[in-house]
Amino acid sequence: MKGLGGVLTLAVVLGGAAFAQEAALPAGSYALDPYHSTLRFSVSHLGFSDYVMSFDRFEADLELDPAAPGGAALSVTVDPSSLDVPAPPEGFMGELMGESWLNVAAHPEITFVSTAVEMTGDKTATVTGDLTLLGVTKPVVLEVTFNGGYAGHPFDPNARVGFSGTGSFSRSDFGMGFGVPAPGTTMGVGDMVSVEIEAEFTGPALEETQDQD
């Protein structure tokens, strides 16, 4: 939901000066590879465990110039009706889709749009963006690691980059206060949502990059 960013991750987002070390990564538009990306989140359940869920359908677009990664722009859209819950009890999914939680009938999308990228290391960055959930928009911060990339391969003829990202936000800040424990207790579902993103993006075709040389 990170952040969903994202998304929410996903994520998911950008690397750093390490882009210069990757083989001829081209500037341009990159799109999320849904087959190699995951968007997970967790909340505390009664303080006894972290309950982990995920979204199965989300899209992301990344505008990236490896020579200036701080100027990258990320946009993510998550389908909340694609929520994936392990072994849900009878009626549970309907409750989660309802007004007390995701309210998908009124709010069929969760979005994250980056507003700033700050490089924190050769392969790390802090990505700040606007998360819109249940019609409420607030800033959320993601910590992102650039995992690598290439300009393309004969068996994968497009540029490819990969990222890992984490973040967190208070669900009650977005109007989802149902079940939040009373102050000083853990009896309920935690207010803090932790987000984990693994994302690969594909970019300009290898042939296009070679033609520019």
Secondary structure, 3 states (H helix, E strand, C coil): CCCCCCCCCCCCCCCCHHHHHCCCCCCEEEEECHHHCEEEEEEEECCCEEEEEEECCEEEEEEECCCCHHHCEEEEEECHHHEECCCCCCCHHHHHHCCCCCCCCCCCCEEEEEEEEEECCCCEEEEEEEEEECCEEEEEEEEEEEEEEECCECCECEEEEEEEEEEEEEHHHHCCCCCCCCCCCCCCECCEEEEEEEEEEEEEEHHHHHHHC
